[in-house]
Amino acid sequence: MVETKSIEDNKLWEAIFHRKSIRKYKSIPLDDKTLSLVRNFLEELVPLKEDIKTQFMIIGPDDIKSLIPLKKAPHYIAAFSENKRGYRVNIGFMLQQMDLFLSSHNIGSCWVGMAQPKKDILEKTNLEDVILLSLGEADETLHRQEIGEFKRKKLDEISDTEGDNEFLEPARLAPSATNNQPWYFTGNENQIEVYCTRPNFIKARVLKKWNPIDMGIALYHLFLHFTVKGKKVEIITDNNKKDEKKGYVHIATVILN
Ligand SMILES: Cc1cc2nc3c(=O)[nH]c(=O)nc-3n(C[C@H](O)[C@H](O)[C@H](O)COP(=O)(O)O)c2cc1C
C-alpha cells in the first residue's frame, strides 16, 4: 500500500512542473470510468487540519452560476467546509491534490473563484461553500513543456533564504487567484516559515477570500515535494506568529526531518 501511494505521490509531484489552468473544454462529459477515478481520489484527499469537516460534490455546468461570463466546463468539484480557523487554507491544501491528480491523468482543470454553486446545491449541505474546481477534457494544450512557460515571480522575490533555495521551486510554481502569488518564505531546508502578503485595501476586497486558498495550495506543493524527497514533514498552523513580519500574515511553520 505504502508503495502504491508513493508512486502516486511521484506522479503528482511531476505534475507540479507541467500543470496549467485549463479554461477551454470539449463539451462532452468525462466517461464513467474517468469520473469514478475522480470520485475515488476525492475520498483519498489528505487534510491539513483533520478537525475541520469538509465535503466535495461533483456537479454539472447547470448547477453553477457565474459572476462573469464564463465558458462552462462539463464538470465542477464544489468544495464545502465547516467555517473554522484555517478552513480556506485547508481546502486549498486538499483540492490542489486533485488539481495535480487531474493533470497527471491528462484531464484539464482550473480553480474557479468567480462562480458559485446554485441554491439547490447549497441546500444539500450545511457546510460553507468555499471554491470550485472545473474539470473535463481539454480543448487546448494540456501541459507546459518548460518551466519558462510559468508566469511566476523569481525565487528571490518570494524568499529571503540565503544560498540554495531551490527547495522552494515547487511552491513558487503553485497556482494562485489572479496569479497574485501572495507567498513569502523564510528559513532553511530544515524549517520554513510561510507568510502571506497582506494585500492593500483595494486588493483586499477581492483577494481576502482567495489568499488563504492560495497559501494552502503552495503548502501542499511544499509538503508533496519534501515527502517525495523522503523527508518527514510537519506543518504547524496554529503557532500565533502573526505580527512577526511587517506586511505579512504568518500562515505556517514547516518542519522537515
Ligand atoms: C483560489 C483561486 C481562484 C481562481 N479563480 C479563477 C477564476 O475564477 N477564473 C479563472 O479563469 N481562473 C481562476 N484561477 C486560476 C488562476 O488564474 C491561475 O491559477 C493563475 O493565473 C496561474 O496560472 P496557471 O494555473 O495556468 O499556472 C483561480 C486560481 C485560484 C488558486
The ligand as a Tripos MOL2 file, in Angstrom:
@<TRIPOS>MOLECULE
LIG
   31    33     1     0     0
SMALL
NO_CHARGES

@<TRIPOS>ATOM
      1 C1         -8.3110   30.4090   -5.4700 C.3       1 LIG1
      2 C2         -8.2010   30.5360   -6.9760 C.ar      1 LIG1
      3 C3         -9.2580   31.0710   -7.7070 C.ar      1 LIG1
      4 C4         -9.1740   31.1670   -9.0920 C.ar      1 LIG1
      5 N1        -10.2540   31.6490   -9.8030 N.ar      1 LIG1
      6 C5        -10.2120   31.6760  -11.1510 C.ar      1 LIG1
      7 C6        -11.3560   32.0800  -11.9020 C.ar      1 LIG1
      8 O1        -12.4160   32.4240  -11.3400 O.2       1 LIG1
      9 N2        -11.2640   32.0790  -13.2550 N.ar      1 LIG1
     10 C7        -10.1260   31.6740  -13.9030 C.ar      1 LIG1
     11 O2        -10.1010   31.6860  -15.1390 O.2       1 LIG1
     12 N3         -9.0200   31.2820  -13.2210 N.ar      1 LIG1
     13 C8         -9.0390   31.2520  -11.8710 C.ar      1 LIG1
     14 N4         -7.9390   30.8180  -11.1740 N.ar      1 LIG1
     15 C9         -6.7580   30.3370  -11.8800 C.3       1 LIG1
     16 C10        -5.5920   31.3350  -11.8160 C.3       1 LIG1
     17 O3         -5.8890   32.4590  -12.6130 O.3       1 LIG1
     18 C11        -4.3090   30.6200  -12.3010 C.3       1 LIG1
     19 O4         -4.0100   29.5740  -11.4380 O.3       1 LIG1
     20 C12        -3.1140   31.5710  -12.3610 C.3       1 LIG1
     21 O5         -3.3230   32.5840  -13.3110 O.3       1 LIG1
     22 C13        -1.8120   30.8260  -12.7140 C.3       1 LIG1
     23 O6         -1.9070   30.1620  -13.9460 O.3       1 LIG1
     24 P1         -1.7080   28.5900  -14.0720 P.3       1 LIG1
     25 O7         -2.7020   27.9150  -13.1500 O.co2     1 LIG1
     26 O8         -2.0010   28.2750  -15.5100 O.co2     1 LIG1
     27 O9         -0.3120   28.2250  -13.6750 O.co2     1 LIG1
     28 C14        -8.0040   30.7230   -9.7750 C.ar      1 LIG1
     29 C15        -6.9390   30.2000   -9.0260 C.ar      1 LIG1
     30 C16        -7.0450   30.0830   -7.6610 C.ar      1 LIG1
     31 C17        -5.9150   29.4470   -6.9040 C.3       1 LIG1
@<TRIPOS>BOND
     1     1     2 1
     2     2     3 ar
     3     2    30 ar
     4     3     4 ar
     5     4     5 ar
     6     4    28 ar
     7     5     6 ar
     8     6     7 ar
     9     6    13 1
    10     7     8 2
    11     7     9 ar
    12     9    10 ar
    13    10    11 2
    14    10    12 ar
    15    12    13 ar
    16    13    14 ar
    17    14    15 1
    18    14    28 ar
    19    15    16 1
    20    16    17 1
    21    16    18 1
    22    18    19 1
    23    18    20 1
    24    20    21 1
    25    20    22 1
    26    22    23 1
    27    23    24 1
    28    24    25 2
    29    24    26 1
    30    24    27 1
    31    28    29 ar
    32    29    30 ar
    33    30    31 1
@<TRIPOS>SUBSTRUCTURE
     1 LIG1         1 GROUP 0 **** ****
